[in-house]
């Protein structure tokens, strides 16, 4: 009993140590610290690391089954071992004549500098470990999955806005409303901006934005669950049930494998995008690998954030760059379940096993996506060939028209100036933004499957069919009801936001509607009014981005999670419709 109390005491103390570690990291990178205080922060880092190592040793000594405890916490002990080993290795290397010249070229004149970097990396890993512990505790609470998702996004946005408000995050400072707007836009992978990301934010601020994009694109719960698996802690039944709803997995036993595949697919696609863009950017004269990394993650997560003042309009004549962005956007917008479905089919096609048939969900997503891109591109070309596309030769006209049919469905990158387009083009883009990407993807909107099911319902009613049939399968009535609810809530959100801004902002209805729909669909396209909105207008767009990223139905569940369905059933009476 005494042993267990000591263990719990140290576990609780480590939460405070982790908080101190986070404060130390934030202070170092977020504030301009005078030289006389630098040694104090180094001492603080050493105390924090000493605390982590001491706790690891005590917890292991007090464990009843030490081998089992090591297995359950292998990640934590591996990084502790690597830290100690690195310190001895670095000390040897630093004073070795062979490596002295290398350290001098890197402008490293003190072994303390190397230690600080190693310490901070270790502290970062330990903060992740502590975050996983806190997340596991939260998942044991009797909260519905949608509330956990909403809460995780809200907390991430608040932390992100705080980090972006730090002195070292920007060159000239930023108001909190603009920091909150930017953090929301990044976490909700929207891409609407009130300040120039490349010029206004420092590299530290840009890295914060990039982390928020990655967390928001895959979902905070997904990352937490993945690190739970990586640290050997696993997930309890309630955690699995929550993730089953988040990942839209039918069988709870498939949650872990699906989660692992999602992270692997993300890493592989974003890495391929990075190497491709880095090569193409170098050919175009852009020599920054960070730019390639930033844009690869931003494109796959359908975020639309760019380090260039004109977004990617500077590459409007560079067909390989445009097509690379388009592929990343499409893959991110299909949804992970569709990517996994396609991946399994691709792998099976090389073996003797029968290639599995695509699920109905994948068929609907792929068919709707292809049709929207083809039809959207053709209509855009017809509307803008003598306007925004007039300067391009035929091949570049087709590629840019194709790209403008891809990017409105939640990506937000643009190669053309949207402020100069015609009214019919605005209406086309607004429709594509409302539809958005697909379920389980990094994008927003009502989703392609919702749009397809509603079209199927219209066709069934016009033809007099009793059921909605697609690809020789019947769509359940509850799915059709959900589609109606999603569309209704989406239109209500868009109308409310546009109505409020029509009172507070002095722009045309078309521009305000475009901005609101872009926020709801987490698209990020703008006619150029975002940075000129009032504080009220920015808050309206901020809330809309949050609702759009969660999804209107999930947001409604979050607000009304305590409401109980009525059990009373009344007598039916018909009303006239239409």
C-alpha positions in Angstrom: 0.0 0.0 0.0 2.8 2.4 0.9 4.6 1.5 -2.3 1.5 2.4 -4.4 1.1 5.7 -2.5 4.7 6.7 -3.3 4.2 5.8 -7.0 1.0 7.9 -7.2 2.7 10.8 -5.5 5.6 10.8 -7.9 3.2 10.4 -10.9 1.3 13.5 -9.7 4.6 15.4 -9.2 5.6 14.6 -12.7 2.6 16.4 -14.1 4.0 19.6 -12.6 7.5 18.8 -13.8 6.1 18.3 -17.3 4.3 21.7 -17.0 7.6 23.3 -15.9 9.3 21.6 -18.9 6.7 23.1 -21.2 7.1 26.5 -19.7 10.9 26.3 -20.1 10.6 25.4 -23.8 8.1 28.1 -24.4 10.2 30.7 -22.6 13.3 29.7 -24.6 11.7 29.8 -28.0 8.9 32.3 -27.5 10.6 35.1 -25.6 13.7 37.2 -26.0 15.7 36.2 -22.8 18.5 38.4 -21.6 21.9 36.7 -21.5 22.2 36.9 -17.7 19.1 34.6 -17.4 20.2 32.0 -19.9 22.1 29.9 -17.3 19.0 29.9 -15.1 17.0 28.3 -17.9 19.8 25.8 -18.5 19.7 24.9 -14.8 15.9 24.6 -15.0 16.2 22.2 -17.9 18.7 20.1 -15.9 16.4 20.0 -12.9 13.5 18.9 -15.1 15.5 16.2 -16.7 16.8 15.0 -13.4 13.2 14.8 -12.2 12.2 12.7 -15.2 15.1 10.3 -14.8 14.6 10.1 -11.0 10.9 9.3 -11.5 11.7 6.7 -14.1 14.1 5.0 -11.7 11.8 5.1 -8.7 8.8 3.9 -10.6 10.8 0.9 -11.9 12.1 0.1 -8.4 8.7 0.2 -6.9 7.0 -1.9 -9.6 5.9 -5.3 -8.5 6.6 -6.8 -11.9 9.6 -4.9 -13.2 9.8 -6.7 -16.6 6.1 -6.1 -17.2 6.4 -2.5 -16.2 9.3 -2.0 -18.6 7.3 -3.5 -21.4 4.4 -1.2 -20.6 6.6 1.9 -20.5 9.4 0.9 -23.0 9.2 4.1 -24.9 9.8 6.2 -21.8 12.8 4.1 -20.8 14.3 4.0 -24.3 14.4 7.8 -24.6 15.9 8.0 -21.1 18.6 5.5 -22.0 19.3 7.3 -25.3 19.6 10.6 -23.4 22.2 9.3 -21.0 24.1 7.5 -23.8 24.0 10.6 -26.0 25.5 12.8 -23.3 28.5 10.5 -23.0 28.9 10.1 -26.7 28.6 13.8 -27.4 31.2 14.6 -24.7 33.6 12.2 -26.4 32.8 13.6 -29.9 33.0 17.3 -28.9 36.6 16.9 -27.7 37.6 14.6 -30.6 39.9 16.4 -33.2 37.9 14.8 -36.0 34.7 16.4 -35.0 35.9 19.7 -33.6 36.0 21.2 -37.1 32.4 20.0 -37.8 31.1 21.6 -34.6 32.9 24.9 -35.5 31.3 25.0 -38.9 27.9 24.6 -37.2 28.8 27.5 -35.0 28.8 25.3 -31.9 31.5 26.6 -29.6 30.3 25.1 -26.3 29.3 21.6 -25.3 26.5 23.3 -23.2 24.8 24.3 -26.5 24.7 20.7 -27.6 23.4 19.6 -24.2 20.6 22.2 -24.3 19.4 20.9 -27.7 19.6 17.2 -26.5 17.8 18.2 -23.3 15.0 20.0 -25.1 14.5 17.0 -27.5 14.2 14.7 -24.4 11.9 17.2 -22.6 9.7 17.3 -25.8 9.4 13.5 -25.8 8.6 13.5 -22.1 5.9 16.1 -22.6 4.4 13.8 -25.2 4.5 10.9 -22.7 2.8 13.0 -20.0 0.2 14.2 -22.6 -0.6 10.6 -23.4 -1.2 9.9 -19.7 -3.5 12.9 -19.3 -5.4 12.0 -22.5 -5.9 8.4 -21.2 -7.3 9.8 -18.0 -9.7 12.0 -20.0 -11.0 9.1 -22.0 -12.0 7.3 -18.8 -14.4 10.2 -18.1 -18.1 9.6 -19.0 -18.1 12.1 -21.9 -19.4 11.4 -25.4 -16.8 11.1 -28.2 -18.1 14.3 -29.9 -17.6 16.3 -26.8 -14.0 14.9 -26.4 -13.3 15.8 -30.1 -14.7 19.4 -29.7 -12.8 19.8 -26.4 -9.5 18.6 -27.9 -9.9 21.0 -30.8 -10.8 23.9 -28.5 -7.9 23.3 -26.2 -5.5 23.0 -29.1 -6.7 26.3 -30.6 -6.4 28.1 -27.3 -2.8 26.8 -26.7 -2.0 27.6 -30.4 -3.3 31.2 -30.1 -1.3 31.7 -26.9 1.9 30.4 -28.7 1.3 32.6 -31.7 0.9 35.6 -29.4 4.5 35.2 -28.0 7.1 37.8 -28.9 9.2 35.5 -31.0 6.3 34.1 -33.0 5.9 37.3 -35.1 8.2 40.0 -36.3 6.1 43.0 -35.1 3.6 41.5 -32.6 0.0 40.4 -33.2 -3.4 41.1 -31.6 -5.0 38.2 -29.7 -8.0 38.2 -32.0 -5.7 37.7 -35.0 -3.7 35.1 -33.2 -7.0 33.3 -32.3 -8.2 33.5 -35.9 -4.9 32.1 -37.2 -4.8 29.3 -34.7 -8.4 28.3 -35.5 -7.7 28.5 -39.2 -4.7 26.3 -38.9 -6.2 23.8 -36.5 -9.4 23.6 -38.5 -7.2 23.3 -41.7 -9.0 26.2 -43.3 -6.3 28.6 -44.6 -8.1 31.9 -44.2 -5.6 34.5 -43.1 -5.6 37.9 -41.6 -1.9 38.4 -41.8 0.7 37.2 -44.3 2.0 33.9 -43.0 5.4 34.0 -44.7 6.2 37.6 -43.9 4.4 38.3 -40.6 5.4 35.1 -38.7 8.9 34.1 -37.7 10.2 30.6 -38.4 9.1 29.7 -34.8 5.6 31.0 -35.5 5.4 29.2 -38.9 6.4 25.9 -37.1 3.6 26.4 -34.6 1.2 26.9 -37.5 2.5 23.8 -39.2 2.1 21.7 -36.0 -1.5 23.0 -35.6 -2.2 22.0 -39.3 -0.9 18.5 -38.8 -2.8 18.0 -35.5 -6.0 19.5 -37.0 -5.7 17.5 -40.2 -5.4 14.1 -38.6 -7.2 14.9 -35.3 -5.8 15.4 -31.9 -7.4 12.2 -30.5 -5.8 10.3 -33.4 -2.4 11.6 -32.5 -2.9 10.9 -28.8 -4.1 7.4 -29.5 -1.1 6.7 -31.8 1.4 7.8 -29.1 -0.5 5.7 -26.6 0.3 2.7 -28.7 3.9 3.9 -29.4 4.5 4.3 -25.6 3.2 0.8 -24.9 0.2 2.0 -22.9 -2.4 0.8 -25.4 -6.1 1.9 -25.2 -8.9 0.8 -23.0 -12.4 -0.2 -24.2 -13.8 3.3 -23.8 -10.9 4.8 -25.7 -11.4 2.3 -28.5 -15.2 3.1 -28.6 -14.4 6.8 -28.9 -11.9 6.2 -31.7 -14.3 3.8 -33.5 -16.7 6.8 -33.9 -14.0 9.2 -34.8 -12.4 7.0 -37.4 -15.8 5.6 -38.7 -14.6 2.0 -38.1 -17.4 -0.6 -37.9 -15.5 -3.3 -35.9 -13.8 -2.2 -32.7 -11.1 -4.7 -33.2 -9.9 -2.8 -36.3 -9.3 0.5 -34.5 -5.6 -0.1 -33.8 -4.7 -1.4 -37.2 -6.7 1.5 -38.9 -5.0 4.0 -36.7 -1.6 2.7 -37.5 -2.4 2.7 -41.3 -3.6 6.3 -41.1 -0.4 7.5 -39.5 1.7 5.5 -42.0 -0.2 6.7 -45.0 0.1 10.3 -43.8 3.8 10.0 -43.3 4.4 8.3 -46.7 2.2 10.7 -48.7 3.6 13.9 -47.0 7.1 12.6 -47.3 6.6 11.9 -51.0 5.1 15.4 -51.4 8.0 17.0 -49.6 10.7 15.4 -51.8 8.7 16.1 -55.0 8.1 19.7 -54.1 11.6 20.2 -52.8 12.9 19.1 -56.2 10.5 21.2 -58.2 11.0 24.3 -56.0 14.8 24.0 -56.5 14.3 23.9 -60.3 12.1 27.0 -59.9 14.8 28.8 -57.8 13.2 28.2 -54.4 16.0 26.8 -52.2 14.1 26.3 -48.9 13.4 22.7 -47.8 11.2 24.1 -45.0 8.9 25.6 -47.7 8.6 22.2 -49.4 7.8 20.6 -46.1 5.3 23.3 -45.1 3.4 23.2 -48.4 3.4 19.4 -48.5 1.7 19.1 -45.1 -0.5 22.0 -45.8 -1.7 20.5 -49.1 -2.3 17.0 -47.9 -4.2 18.3 -44.8 -6.2 20.6 -47.2 -5.1 23.6 -45.1 -4.4 26.1 -47.8 -1.7 27.9 -45.8 1.2 29.2 -47.9 4.5 30.9 -47.1 4.1 33.0 -50.2 2.3 36.4 -50.2 0.3 35.4 -53.4 -0.3 31.8 -52.1 0.9 29.7 -55.0 0.0 32.1 -57.8 3.7 32.4 -58.5 3.6 28.8 -59.9 0.6 29.4 -62.1 2.7 28.6 -65.2 4.5 25.7 -63.5 2.4 22.6 -64.4 4.4 20.0 -62.4 4.0 22.0 -59.2 0.3 22.6 -59.8 -0.3 18.9 -60.4 1.7 17.9 -57.4 -0.4 20.1 -55.2 -3.6 18.7 -56.8 -2.6 15.1 -56.1 -1.8 15.9 -52.5 -5.1 17.7 -52.1 -7.1 14.9 -53.7 -5.5 12.2 -51.6 -6.1 14.2 -48.4 -9.7 14.9 -49.4 -10.6 11.3 -50.2 -10.6 10.1 -46.6 -8.4 7.6 -44.9 -10.8 4.7 -45.1 -10.9 5.1 -48.9 -7.1 5.3 -49.1 -6.9 2.1 -46.9 -9.5 0.5 -49.2 -7.5 1.4 -52.3 -4.2 0.4 -50.7 -5.5 -3.1 -49.8 -6.8 -3.6 -53.3 -3.5 -2.5 -54.8 -1.5 -4.8 -52.6 -3.9 -7.7 -53.2 -3.6 -7.2 -57.0 0.1 -8.4 -56.8 -0.8 -11.7 -55.0 -2.8 -14.7 -55.8 -5.7 -13.7 -53.6 -8.8 -12.3 -55.1 -8.7 -8.5 -55.2 -11.3 -7.3 -52.7 -14.2 -5.3 -54.1 -14.3 -1.6 -53.0 -16.9 -0.8 -50.3 -20.0 1.2 -51.2 -18.6 4.1 -49.3 -15.4 4.1 -51.4 -17.3 3.8 -54.7 -19.5 6.7 -53.9 -16.6 8.9 -52.7 -14.4 8.1 -55.8 -17.3 8.5 -58.3 -18.5 11.8 -56.8 -15.0 13.2 -56.5 -14.1 12.4 -60.1 -17.4 13.8 -61.4 -17.0 17.0 -59.4 -13.5 17.6 -60.6 -14.3 16.9 -64.3 -17.6 18.9 -64.3 -16.2 21.6 -62.1 -13.1 22.0 -64.3 -15.1 22.1 -67.5 -17.6 24.7 -66.2 -14.8 26.8 -64.7 -12.9 26.8 -68.0 -16.0 27.8 -69.9 -16.7 30.7 -67.5 -13.2 32.0 -67.1 -11.4 31.3 -70.4 -11.8 34.9 -71.5 -11.4 36.4 -68.0 -8.9 35.0 -65.4 -7.5 32.4 -67.8 -7.1 34.7 -70.8 -3.3 35.1 -70.4 -2.6 31.3 -70.4 -1.8 29.1 -73.4 -4.3 26.2 -73.9 -2.4 23.6 -71.9 -2.0 25.9 -68.9 -5.6 27.0 -69.1 -6.8 23.4 -68.8 -4.4 22.6 -65.9 -5.4 25.8 -64.0 -9.1 25.2 -64.6 -8.7 21.6 -63.3 -6.8 22.9 -60.2 -9.6 25.5 -59.5 -12.1 22.6 -59.5 -9.9 20.7 -57.0 -8.9 23.4 -54.5 -12.4 24.7 -53.6 -13.3 21.4 -52.1 -11.6 22.4 -48.8 -7.9 22.9 -49.9 -7.8 26.7 -50.3 -4.7 27.1 -52.5 -5.1 29.3 -55.5 -3.1 30.0 -58.6 -5.6 32.7 -59.8 -6.9 35.9 -58.3 -10.4 35.2 -57.0 -11.3 38.8 -56.5 -11.5 39.4 -60.2 -13.7 36.4 -61.2 -17.3 36.6 -62.5 -20.5 36.2 -60.5 -21.3 32.7 -62.1 -17.8 31.5 -61.1 -18.4 32.6 -57.5 -21.6 30.6 -57.4 -19.8 27.5 -58.9 -17.0 27.8 -56.3 -19.5 28.3 -53.5 -21.3 25.1 -54.5 -18.0 23.2 -54.6 -17.0 24.6 -51.2 -20.4 23.6 -49.6 -19.9 20.0 -50.9 -16.4 19.8 -49.6 -14.3 16.7 -49.2 -15.2 13.2 -48.0 -15.9 11.7 -44.6 -12.9 10.8 -42.5 -10.6 13.1 -44.5 -8.7 16.2 -43.6 -11.4 18.4 -45.3 -14.7 20.0 -44.4 -18.0 20.7 -46.1 -21.2 18.6 -46.0 -19.1 15.9 -47.6 -19.3 14.1 -51.0 -21.3 11.2 -49.6 -24.0 13.5 -48.2 -24.3 15.2 -51.6 -24.4 11.9 -53.4 -27.1 10.4 -51.1 -29.3 13.5 -51.4 -29.0 13.4 -55.2 -29.9 9.7 -55.0 -32.9 10.6 -52.9 -34.1 13.2 -55.5 -33.7 10.7 -58.3 -35.6 8.0 -56.3 -38.5 10.3 -55.5 -38.8 11.6 -59.1 -38.8 8.1 -60.5 -41.1 6.8 -57.8 -38.7 4.3 -56.4 -39.4 3.2 -52.8 -35.7 3.1 -51.8 -32.5 5.0 -52.6 -30.3 2.6 -54.5 -26.6 3.2 -55.4 -24.3 0.7 -57.0 -26.8 -2.1 -56.5 -27.1 -1.4 -52.8 -29.9 0.2 -50.8 -29.1 3.2 -48.6 -30.6 2.8 -45.0 -33.2 5.4 -44.1 -31.2 6.7 -41.1 -28.3 7.5 -43.4 -30.7 9.6 -45.6 -32.1 11.3 -42.5 -28.5 12.2 -41.4 -27.8 13.6 -44.8 -30.8 15.9 -44.5 -29.8 17.0 -41.0 -26.2 17.8 -42.1 -27.5 19.9 -45.1 -30.0 21.7 -43.0 -27.5 22.5 -40.2 -24.9 23.6 -42.8 -27.3 26.0 -44.5 -28.4 27.3 -41.1 -24.8 28.0 -40.1 -23.9 29.7 -43.4 -27.1 31.8 -43.3 -26.5 32.9 -39.7 -22.9 33.8 -40.2 -23.6 35.7 -43.5 -26.6 37.5 -41.8 -24.5 38.7 -38.9 -21.7 39.9 -41.2 -24.1 41.7 -43.4 -24.9 43.9 -40.4 -21.3 44.4 -39.2 -19.3 44.5 -42.5 -19.6 46.8 -45.4 -19.1 44.4 -48.3 -21.4 43.0 -50.9 -23.6 39.9 -50.1 -21.6 37.9 -52.7 -18.3 38.5 -51.0 -19.7 37.9 -47.5 -21.4 34.7 -48.6 -18.2 33.5 -50.3 -16.1 34.2 -47.1 -18.7 32.4 -44.8 -18.9 29.4 -47.1 -15.1 29.2 -47.4 -14.9 29.2 -43.6 -17.6 26.5 -43.1 -16.1 24.3 -45.8 -12.6 24.9 -44.2 -11.5 25.9 -47.7 -9.6 29.1 -47.2 -10.3 30.8 -50.5 -11.1 34.5 -50.2 -12.0 37.5 -52.4 -9.5 39.5 -50.4 -11.7 40.8 -47.5 -10.5 38.5 -44.6 -7.9 40.8 -43.2 -10.3 43.8 -43.4 -13.1 42.3 -41.4 -14.1 43.8 -38.1 -13.5 42.0 -34.8 -17.1 40.8 -34.9 -16.6 39.5 -38.5 -13.4 37.7 -37.5 -15.1 36.0 -34.6 -18.0 34.9 -36.8 -15.5 33.4 -39.2 -13.6 31.8 -36.3 -16.7 30.1 -35.0 -17.8 29.0 -38.5 -14.4 27.4 -39.1 -14.7 25.5 -35.8 -18.2 24.3 -36.7 -17.1 23.4 -40.2 -14.1 21.3 -39.0 -16.2 19.4 -36.4 -19.1 19.0 -38.8 -22.5 20.5 -38.2 -24.0 17.3 -36.8 -21.0 16.7 -34.5 -21.2 20.3 -33.3 -25.0 19.9 -32.6 -24.3 16.7 -30.6 -21.6 18.5 -28.6 -24.1 21.2 -27.6 -27.0 18.9 -26.9 -25.2 15.9 -25.6 -27.3 15.8 -22.4 -30.6 16.0 -24.2 -32.6 12.8 -24.1 -34.8 11.7 -27.1 -38.5 11.9 -26.5 -40.3 8.6 -26.1 -43.8 10.0 -26.7 -45.3 9.1 -30.1 -48.1 11.2 -31.4 -50.8 10.5 -33.9 -49.7 11.0 -37.5 -51.3 13.7 -39.7 -50.2 14.5 -43.3 -49.2 17.9 -44.5 -48.8 19.2 -48.0 -45.2 19.5 -49.3 -44.1 21.3 -52.4 
